[in-house]
């Protein structure tokens, strides 16, 4: 799985109600857009409150720096047991 595929899958799992479209964890605004960092890290910016957030913001994985592929593998292992 590539990084892009992992990002798409993680977003689909996290934001099921909007089919993977980002929702701001700060103000719950659905008007967010992608704002990648120069190093390629995926970030989103809210049009309502103008705050930045990532795919893992306000989740169990928020302050951990492992690749998303590992998180998805852990979710798959836990879900199948």
N, C-alpha and C positions, 0 to 999 in steps of 0.2 A: 504494500500500500504506500503510495506517495504521500508527501506532506499535504498537498492540496486535497487529495481524497480523504485523508484523515480529518482535515479541517471541515470539509463538507459534511462528513458523517457525524462528527462531534456536534456541529451546529444543528444538524437535523435531530439529534438526540436531545440536545439542550432546549431548543426552541421548537418543540413538536407542534404547538398550536399555530405557529406561523410558517410551518414547513421549512424551518431552518433560517428564516430571516431574523436578524438580530433584534432584540428588545433590550433597551437600556435597563441595567440592573439598579440604577440610581433613581430614575423617575418613571420607569415603565413605559417610556415613549417608544412607539414602534418605528419612528423615523430616524433610523441610524444608517450610517454609510461606512464602507470600508476605508480605513486610513492606515495602510501598511507603514511600518517604520523603515528607515533606510537599510536596516540589516535584514529586512524581509519578514519580520515578525508581524503577524496579523493582529491588528487592533481595529476597533470600531469607534466611531465618534457619534454622539447623540446630537441631533439637530435641535432638540428641546433644551437640554441643560448644558450642552457643549462639553460634556465630560467624555474622556476616553475610557474604554474597557476592552478586555480581551474575551476570548471564548471561555476561559476558565474563571473569570471574575465572579465572585459570590458563589463559588462551588467548592466542593471538597478539595479540588485540585488547584485552587487559586494561587497559593504561594510556593508551589512545587515547580521545578523547571525541567521535568522529564518531557520527552517528545509525546505528542498527542497519540501516536501509535501505541505507546505503552499503556496509556490510560484506557484506550479502547480495548486493548487486549485484556486488561484487568476487568473491565466492565463485562466483556464477553465471558470470561472465566467465571465470574460471580453470578452472572445471569443463567448460565447453563448448569450450575450445581443445585 
